[in-house]
Amino acid sequence: MHPIPAIVLMNMFTRINFLLGFGLLVAIAFYFVGNYLIVWPLSHIAPKLVKPVAGVLILAGLALTVQTLSMALSNMMGVASYTENSGAGALAFTSQTALVCGHAGLGYIVFAFFYEGHPVTEQQFLVVAALYLAGIAIAVHEWRRRNRRLKLP
């Protein structure tokens, strides 16, 4: 059995890391949109409808997250994917580092909530979302820059 080349393992890690960060950023965005644009006003108008509407919003947010990820897979083919000719540079490592730090922040939030009983604050989610946004923005910037450079004669 042949060992898997390092470039294949790196591509698999970077692509999964990018898509996980992108999906979690979309889910966090849907949380804030649903919380402040729908649940908060509804709690003042019809408080008895908040729980059923919140449940429907969670399901709709997850469905839209999956749909957004499928569009990202088709429209951003090649983001966080590298070949031996166009290897990962400093921007790629910076992007991946920001995404991993976002995952670590989200892991800390989950650990603190489930094991230590600390409440989750919106500031914590905003920090994690900022890390994901930075990682995704840098990855897309690097991808566009790499594509521009490869198309030049």
ChimeraX attribute file (.defattr): number of C-alpha atoms within 10 A of each C-alpha:
attribute: neighborCount
match mode: 1-to-1
recipient: residues
	/A:1	3
	/A:2	4
	/A:3	5
	/A:4	8
	/A:5	8
	/A:6	10
	/A:7	15
	/A:8	14
	/A:9	11
	/A:10	16
	/A:11	18
	/A:12	15
	/A:13	14
	/A:14	23
	/A:15	20
	/A:16	14
	/A:17	21
	/A:18	24
	/A:19	19
	/A:20	16
	/A:21	25
	/A:22	22
	/A:23	22
	/A:24	19
	/A:25	23
	/A:26	21
	/A:27	20
	/A:28	18
	/A:29	17
	/A:30	19
	/A:31	17
	/A:32	15
	/A:33	14
	/A:34	17
	/A:35	15
	/A:36	12
	/A:37	11
	/A:38	15
	/A:39	21
	/A:40	13
	/A:41	13
	/A:42	17
	/A:43	13
	/A:44	10
	/A:45	11
	/A:46	10
	/A:47	12
	/A:48	11
	/A:49	12
	/A:50	18
	/A:51	12
	/A:52	9
	/A:53	14
	/A:54	17
	/A:55	11
	/A:56	11
	/A:57	19
	/A:58	15
	/A:59	11
	/A:60	13
	/A:61	20
	/A:62	15
	/A:63	13
	/A:64	16
	/A:65	21
	/A:66	15
	/A:67	13
	/A:68	14
	/A:69	17
	/A:70	14
	/A:71	12
	/A:72	15
	/A:73	14
	/A:74	9
	/A:75	10
	/A:76	13
	/A:77	12
	/A:78	17
	/A:79	24
	/A:80	26
	/A:81	22
	/A:82	21
	/A:83	12
	/A:84	9
	/A:85	7
	/A:86	12
	/A:87	11
	/A:88	19
	/A:89	11
	/A:90	9
	/A:91	16
	/A:92	23
	/A:93	16
	/A:94	15
	/A:95	27
	/A:96	25
	/A:97	17
	/A:98	23
	/A:99	29
	/A:100	18
	/A:101	16
	/A:102	25
	/A:103	20
	/A:104	13
	/A:105	18
	/A:106	18
	/A:107	13
	/A:108	12
	/A:109	18
	/A:110	16
	/A:111	13
	/A:112	14
	/A:113	13
	/A:114	10
	/A:115	8
	/A:116	9
	/A:117	10
	/A:118	12
	/A:119	11
	/A:120	12
	/A:121	9
	/A:122	10
	/A:123	9
	/A:124	14
	/A:125	20
	/A:126	15
	/A:127	14
	/A:128	26
	/A:129	25
	/A:130	16
	/A:131	23
	/A:132	29
	/A:133	20
	/A:134	19
	/A:135	28
	/A:136	24
	/A:137	13
	/A:138	19
	/A:139	25
	/A:140	20
	/A:141	16
	/A:142	20
	/A:143	21
	/A:144	15
	/A:145	11
	/A:146	18
	/A:147	14
	/A:148	10
	/A:149	11
	/A:150	11
	/A:151	7
	/A:152	6
	/A:153	4
